Amino acid sequence: MTIQPRQAQAALRAFVGRYPGGDARVALVSPAGGDPRKGFAEIRWRSRAQGVGEPVTFTLFVAFSLEGQAWQVTEIRVLP
């Protein structure tokens, strides 16, 4: 499913709002399929849900591609 950038931004902002603060670390950055114009990153994000004492960890998968002179995010997935 493809959505507009403003919709993606609003969805990510709402998600992050449920887990204030936290720590993000890049776990992996790699070209995709050997093509240097495409790649992906995995980001580990550890935070606490509001009202919950236990930390939660998510993996954010971000795919990107070089379009002309600029990199564009082509996919974002949040995995539990």
C-alpha positions, 0 to 999 in steps of 0.5 A: 500500500502506498500512502502520501508522505504527510500520511506516513509522517502523521502515522509515525508521529502518532506511533512515536507519541505512544512511546516517548523518549527512548533510544534508537541505534542503527543495527544495519545499513546495506545495499539492496540486491547489490544495487548501490542506488537502493538500500535499507537500514534496520534501526533498533528502538528501545522505549517504554510504553506510557504507564508500563514499566517494562521496556519495549524494543521495536525494529524499524525497517527503512528502505530507500533509493537514489532518485536523481540527486536525492535519496527517497524513503520507499518503505517503512515498517515497524516490527515488534 
